[in-house]
Each structure stands twice: as structure tokens, then as C-alpha cells.
């Protein structure tokens, strides 16, 4: 029987789960034939993760949490599917396993792309980073961002387009240099 997580474990769990909740939800969605049950499976999975968090090695990299969560989600999806076995469209266990493996690869690839993006953003010169921050700040219109950086809207759009192209190129080069990471 798992022990109740300590306050430190609670905080670590909440931070990790919040960070990867979108990835976990996408994984659950990829394993179910329709939207029905996504919230239920996500909720059950998060409860299991919480109860078993004392078994998770918190000294490893954060991305280990995602792999651990995916393993729990797989079991919860199978449990959900067994309950819903009377439905017409039900995937076999083998198909579900293939879908799960593909979804894990996509999630891992997405994490690599996000890391590459963060790395590439750090390589931008400070002016370019400030343009990115100004343009993508929550709730700011392009007009407000242009005024803030002292450019016309058109000039800002053009500068952002150049920055996005450079970031895309940087990400692709970064991913090409990593074996086993899909470039897509």
C-alpha cells in the first residue's frame, strides 16, 4: 500500500503534473476512439499517479515523469476499455499498444522540439528576443506590441517572420544532429 505523499512530494507532483498535463491529455486522447472518456481516464490516471507518486524516482529528469505517467495511462485506458467493451468500436489490445507506442514517440519528439525551440530562442540576439516577448505576451495585440517596440505593424510582422524562419531552421538543424529524433 502506498503511503500518503509528503508536502514536498505534493508540491513536486503538482509541478510535474501541471507541466505535463497537456501531454498526458493528448496521450489519453490518442488512445481512445472518441472524446468520450478522455476526462474520466485523465482523472483516474491522475489519482493513480498521486497515490503512487512515492514510487516515482524524483531524482531523475522531469521527462521521466512523462514516461511514468504514460505507463499509468495505458493501464487506465485498458481498464476503461474493458468497462466499455460493449461499445461497437473497440480497438484490440495489439492496436491500442501500437497507437500508444506511436503517441509516446510523438510526445517525445514534441518535447525535443520544445527544448530545441528554447535553446534556439536563447541564441537570438537580445533585440530579437525582446520582439518575440513583446509580440507573444499574453493579451497583447500586434498593434500594441508594435507601439511598444517602436515599429509599424508591418515592420513588426516582417521582423517576426524572419525570426520565425531562423528559429525553424535552428530547430531543424538541432533535431537533425540528434539521432532517433523525428524531424517533423
Secondary structure, DSSP 8 states (H G I E B T S, - for coil): ------HHHHHHHHHHHHHHHHHHHHHHHHHSSSSTTHHHHHHHHHHHHHHTGGGS-TTS-THHHHHHHHHHHHHHHHHHHHHTTTSS----HHHHHHHHHHHHHHHHHHHHHHHHHHHHHHHS-HHHHHHHHHHHSTT--HHHHHHHHT--HHHHHHHHHHHHHHHHHHHHHHHHTSTT----
